[in-house]
Amino acid sequence: MNDRPLVTVHLWSGLRALADGRQSVEVRARNVGEVLNGLVAAHPGLEDAIEAGVSVSVDGRIITSGLMEAVQPDSEIFLMQRLKGG
C-alpha cells in the first residue's frame, strides 16, 4: 500500500508537450523530491527538462530550501521554467 498522497502538479506550457499535452499531472509524493521523481516516472520525456533545472512553486512560494520541502494533497504545485535572480 502506498502511503504517499496524490498531489496535482501544474505544468508550464513549455513542458506540456513532454507530458502528452497535459496541463497538470497527478503523482504520489510527500515532498518536492518525490514530486520530481514521480513526474519523471509518469512522463519520462520530462527528465531532461527537470535535470536541466526547473523551479517548483508550492502554495505560491518558490521552493529554494531543497527537495525535502513537504507537499500536501491540497497544495497548489507548479513546475515552471527556472527563475533566475539577477
Stockholm file with secondary structure:
# STOCKHOLM 1.0

chainA/1-86         MNDRPLVTVHLWSGLRALADGRQSVEVRARNVGEVLNGLVAAHPGLEDAIEAGVSVSVDGRIITSGLMEAVQPDSEIFLMQRLKGG
#=GR chainA/1-86 SS CCCSCEEEEEECHHHHGGGTTCSEEEEECSBHHHHHHHHHHHCGGGHHHHHHCEEEEETTEECCSCTTCBCCTTCCEEEEECCCCC
#=GC SS_cons        CCCSCEEEEEECHHHHGGGTTCSEEEEECSBHHHHHHHHHHHCGGGHHHHHHCEEEEETTEECCSCTTCBCCTTCCEEEEECCCCC
//
